[in-house]
Amino acid sequence: MLTGTPFIPETITVHLGYPDVAAPNVTVDFSSYIKNVASSEIYPTWPESALRANIYAITSFALNRIYTEWYRSRGYDFDITATTQFDQMFINGREYFENISYLADELFNDYVRRQGTVEPLFTAFCNGTTSTCKGLSQWGTVTLANRGYTPYEILQYYYGENIDIVRNAPVRTNMPSFGGIDLAVGSAGNDVKSLQVFLNRISGNYPAIPKIPQADGIFDEATAAAVRTFQQVFGLETTGIVNASTWYRITYIYTSVKHIAELNSEGVRLEEISPVFTEDLKIGMQSIEVSVLQYYLAVIGAYYEAVTPVEITGYFGEKTELSVKSFQRVFGLPQTGEVDRATRNDLYRAYQGIAEAVPPQYTAVALYPGTVLREGVSGSSVRIIQEYLTYINRSYPNIPSVSNTGYFGPLTKQSVMAFQRQFGIDQTGIVGAVTWDKIAEVYSDLRYGFDKRPYQNPGYTIR
């Protein structure tokens, strides 16, 4: 969850024991969890200002555990424990006090954060009698409430003047921060951008890890070098590929060096988690991300009989929405017609399965390889795009021909930029799905006299 803006999870999984001790896990809805902990930790007879301040602290503490994936990043299958030695008291099956239940319903999607940061503050607290700590004193809140302090003033008294209360945060289904798809050279997206931000911050404490010059969401050779060094430093298999174990080790170390799960957190700034690509796609949007979505749907629709193909226009209209719903139906996802993270991941997996299974000679022009091509990468996909650009050069001499070396060097970048300039595409010098598709279209038209791409009449379907 470190990869985005905090939200309130629909549920939370509680381990009914110490972290390393075998004990049952229970999953409850988040508001019920807050009611349970508040009814177990504080007294219903306390002044309302004290009750509210404590519920804010209880909620923020739990959200910090979820936001940092404090336990899940270390391989546990729960979000928080039920013990005050590690977290906060949860008594499975207990009844709730009526006034605490009422307040929890009102406040469960409000939390505390430091001004200028986004993560829920690690609102450490203790009872203030048998145990004391640097955070909030539960019994101390009663004294302050009796003096006329408001809930916000009570929280400021313990956590400092520079705090905010975020109100009415959205409630969403929680998903693991690792998307289930390994990240490697050519991968692109907001997860890659987060990975680059994490590694650059970690390198401040571990200078052997090289800085990544561009945290732009595209996994390049510099990113791979930083990943390999991280894996060496922390005893992981040195592959340069980010699988689940490497991802969660990176997020755990990032949380540790920034003290995010501590009261003295360095804080996560908005610019660190700001997406470089549009997160969710829905009807009415118009962007290059929509064009990429439509390209994937067009190819998948050509091979999956029940997925409705769609034209690549860059505009998310009703036809695209129907196509997305048909894909979601085939892959057992909620049929919302909107492309969220779960839909995007399954789209990518389905597309990659096709791209890897269809032999190059089967189609007039090759499928987009599913990975971004930019300066510094090499491979058969680079060779194909070089061949296409060289053929296009015969009709468009302003687009330089390039040798089909398979290495994407400065000359290939210049040729790509010239092509993009000629055909009204952003001149990035990077070949993603949209640029690949346009190059394939022009090449097909020039070479065969018609526009024949892999998603047009492929010849067989997957039922």
N, C-alpha and C positions, 0 to 999 in steps of 0.2 A: 504493500500500500504506500510505501515511500515514493512511488512513482507518480503520485497525483495528489489532488487536493483532498483533505480529510473529509470523510462522510460518516454517517452513523450506520453501522452494519445492521442488517435485519436480525441477525443472531450472533451469539458469542458462545464458544465452547469452553467449558470450565473443567479443569482437572481437579478431582476431589481428593487431592493429596499433595505431597511435595513433588517437585518436577520429576525427580529420578525414581520415585517410588510408584510401583504399580497400583493404580487406583482407577475407578471408573471416570469416564468423561461424560458430561451432560451438556447438551446444546439447548439453550433457551433463547427466547427473543430478548433483544437488548434491553428494552424497557423493563421487562421482568427481572433481568439481572440487576439493574440499578435498584429496583424496589427491594430485592432480596438483600443486597449488600447494605443498603441504607437501613433496612429494618434490623440487620444484624450488627451494624457498627454504631448506630446512634440511637438516641431515645426520642420517642414521639412527643414527649412533654417539653422538649427544648423550644426556645423561642423560634418563630418561623424564619427569621433572618439567619439563625444558626443552622437550621435544617437546610435551607436553600444553599448556603455556602458549602456545607458538607456534601450535598448532592452534586453541586458543580465539581467539587474535588474528586468525588467517587467516579463520576462520568469521565472526566478528563484523564484520570489515571488509567481507566480501562481502555479508553480510546488510544492512549499512548502505546499501550501494550499491543494493540491491534495495528496501529499505524506503523510501528517499527517491526512488526512481526517478531517480537522479542523471543517468543518460544518457537514459533514455526521456522524461523530462519536457522534454528539450531537442531532441526529435525524432529521436534515434538509435534504431536497431532492435536494441539489445543492452543487456545489464545491466552489463557490466564489460569492461575491456580486459585484454589479456595482457601488458601492459608495466609494469615497475616504476616508470617515470616517472610513471604515473598511478594504477596500482593494484597488482597483485601478479603475480608471474611464473607464467604458464601455458604449458606446452609441449605443444602438441597431439600426441597419440599416444604420449606417453612412458609408460614403465613406472613402477610405484610400488614403493617400498621396502616390504618385507613388514611390518616393525614399524610404519611410518608408516601403512600401509593399515589395519592392525588398529586403531590408535588413532583414525584418522579415522572408521572405522565406528562406534566407540563414542561419539565426541564431536561428530559433524557436526551434531547438532541441539541442541547447547549453545552459548550465546553470552553475551557480557559486556554488561552495561548499568550505568548509574549508578543508585544507589539512589534510589527515588522517581520514576524515569522508565521509559518502556516501550521506547524504540527501542534496537536494537543499537548499542552504542558504536562510534564511528568509531575503531577501534583502530589508529591509525597506528603503523607500525614500520619499522625499517631494519636493515641488517646490523650496524651498530655499529662497523665497521672502515673500509671505504671511504666510508661515508656515515653520518651521525648525524642524529638528529631528536629531537623532544620526546617521542615515544612509546617503544615497546618497542625495546630493542636485542637482536637475535637472538643475537649472540655473548654479550651480557651475561647472557642467561638461563642460559647454560651455567655461568658463574661463580656465579650465585646458586643454581642447582641443586646444584652441587658443595659449596656452603656448607650445604646441607640445606633450602633453601627449598622449600615445596610449590608446585604450579602456581598456586594462588590467591594465595599470598604473592608470587610472582614478578609476577603481574599487578597486585597492589596496589602493588608497588614502583614500577612504571612508570606506572600509571594512577590511583593514589590509593587511599586507604583506603575510599572510599565507592562501591565497585563490588559488584555481585552477579553470580553466574553462574546464568543461567536454564538449567535442565536439561530435557531431553526435550520441547522445544517441538514442537508438532504439525507434521506434514508435510502440505502441501496444494498443490494446483495454483495457481500464481500467476496472477493476473488483473490487467489494468490498473486503476489506481485510478479512471479515468474509465469510467463504466458504459456509455457508448455512447448515452446519452439526454441531450439538452440540458436544462439546468436553467433554469427561468424562473419568473415569478410564478405561484404555485399549486402548484409542485412541492413534494413533501414526501418526507422520508426521511433516512437517516443520512448520505448524501452531501451533502445540503443542510446538515445540522448541521456536518459537517466544513468545508464551504465557509465557513460563517459564522465558525467558530472561526479558520480560516486568515486571513480578511479582517480580523477584529478584531485579531489579533496583528500583521499587516502594517501596520495603521493606526498602531501604535505607532512605527514607523519612517517611515511616510508619512502624516502627520496630515491630509493633504487627503482621505484616504479616510474617510468617516464611519463611526463605530461602529454596529454592528447591535445594537439594544437587547436582542433576544431571540434567542439561538442555540438555537432550539427545533426545528430541522429542518423548518420551514415557510418556503418562499421567499416573503417578503412584499415590499412596496414599499421598505422600508428596506434589505433585502438587494439588491434591484435597483439602488438608488441607490449602494450601496457597490461593486457590480460595475461599474456604468457609470464611476464615478470611477477605479477600478482600471484599466479598459480605456483611459481617457484618459491616465492617468499613464504607462502602459507601451506606448502606441502601438498598441493593438488597436482593432478596430472597436467603436464604442460602441453596443452593443445592449442591455445589461442582461441578456443571456442568456449562460449559461455553456456554451459548446461545448467541444470537446476542446482547442483552442488556448488558450482562456482558462483552462480548468481547469489545464492543465499549466504555464501561466505563473504562476498563483496558487500551485501547490504548489512550484514552483521558488523563487519569491520567499520563501515561507514557510520552506522549508528554509534559505535563505540568511540571513534575518534571525535565525533561531533557531540558526544554526551547527550544524544537525543533522548535516551531513556533515563536521564538524570535531571535533577532540579536545576543544575547549572548548565543546561543545554546551550550549545552554540547557536542552535536554531537552524531551521530550514527556511531559506528565503524563497519568495515567490518565483524569482527568476530561475532558481534551481530546478523547479518542477514544472515550469511553464512548457507546455507541449510545443514541439516544432511542427507537428502534423496535427490536423484536425482530429480530435478524439473520436467523437461519435458523428456519424453521417446520417442525415434524415432528409425527408422530402422538403424541397424548396432551396436546398443548398446548391451552389455552383462553385466548383474548384477542381484543381488537378487531382485531389484525392478522390473525388467522385469519378473522374475519368479512369483512374486506376481501378476503383471498385467495379466500374462497368466493364473494363477489360477482363478482369477476373471472372465476372459473371458471364460474359460472352463466351469465354473459353469453356468454363464449367458447363454452361448451358448447351454447348455443342457436344459434350460427352455424357452428360447426365440427362436422361430423357425427361425427368420430372422438374428440372430447373429451367425456368423460362429465360432464354437469352435476351439480351438488351443491347440497344445501340449505344455506341460510345459518343456521348455528347458533352460530358462534363456537367450536365444539369441533372439533379436528382428529382425526377418527376414521378408521376404515378406509375409509369411502366417500370422504372427502376425499383420503386417500392414493391410492386408485384413480384418482380424478379427476386428481390431480397427475401420476401416472404416465402416464395417457392423453395429457395435455398434453405431457409431456416426450417421449413417443414421436412425436407429430405434429411436434414442433419439433426433433427430432434431438438431444435432450439425454439424458444418462444417466438411466435410469429408476429413480431412487432413491426416489421418493415423498416426498422432502424438498424444501423450497423454499429453495434457496440463492440467491446473488446472480444467477447466470446464469439460473436459472429465473424469478426475480422480474422481471428485465429483459425477458425474452421475453414473460412474461405481460403486462407493461405495454404492450409494443409491440403485441401482438396485440389487447389491449383497445382501445388508442387507435385502431388501424386500424378497428375496428368502430364506435367512437364517432364517428369523423370521417366514416365512410361511410354511416351510417344516418341518413336525413333525420328531423328531429324529428316530422314529421307521420306517420311510418311506425308509430310506437308510441303507445299511449294515454298513457304518461308518458315523460319524457325520460330518456335514459341519463345516468348520472353523467359529468361532463365529463372526468374523469381528473385534475383539478387541484383542490386544496383551495381552498375559498372562505372568506375571513375578512374582518374589518373592513378597509376600505381598498381592496379589489379591486372591479372593475366588469366588466360584460360581459353577454352574453345569458344565460349560465348563472345569474348573480345574478338577472336579471329573472324567469327561470323559477321559481326557488326562492321569490322574493317572491310570485309569483302563486299558487303552491301553498300557501304559508303563509296568505295572505289568504283563500283558499277554505276552508282548514281552520278558520280563525277562526270561520266560521259555526256550526260544531258545537262548537268548543272556544274559547269567548270568552276564556279565560285565556291563549290564545296570540294576541298582538297581530297585527292585520293591518298590512301595510306597503305603501307605494306601490311599484309596479313600475318604479322608476327605473333599475334596472340597476346602481346603486351600493350596495355593502355598507357601510352606515353603522351608527351606534350603535343605531338603531331595529330594523334587520334583525338585528343581533346579539342584541338583547333578545328578539326573536321566536323566533330559533333556540334560545336558551337556555331559553325557556319551553317550546318543543316538546320539547327534550331532557329537561327536568325531568318533563314530562307522561308521556313514554314510556320513562323509565328509562335514558337515555343520559347519559354524562358531560357535565356542563354546561360545555362549553368555548366555546360561541358560534361554533364553527368547523364548517363543513359539509364533512366528508369522505365517503367512500363509504358508510359505515354510516349516518350521519345522512341523507344524500341518499336512500338506499334506503328508510329508514323514512318519511321525508316523502312519498316517491313512493307507498309502500304505503297510507298513510292517505289521501292525496289521491285515489288511484285508487278506494279503497273508498267514500269519501264522494261522489265525483263520478259514478262509473259503477255503483256498487252491487256491485262485485266487485274483488278484488285482481288487477290485471293489470299486470305490469311487463315491461320490455323483454326479459327473458330467458325469458319464458313464451310458448311458441308464436309465435315471431317470424315464421314463414312461409317462410323459405328457409334453406338451410344452405350452408356453404362446405366443399367436399370436397377 
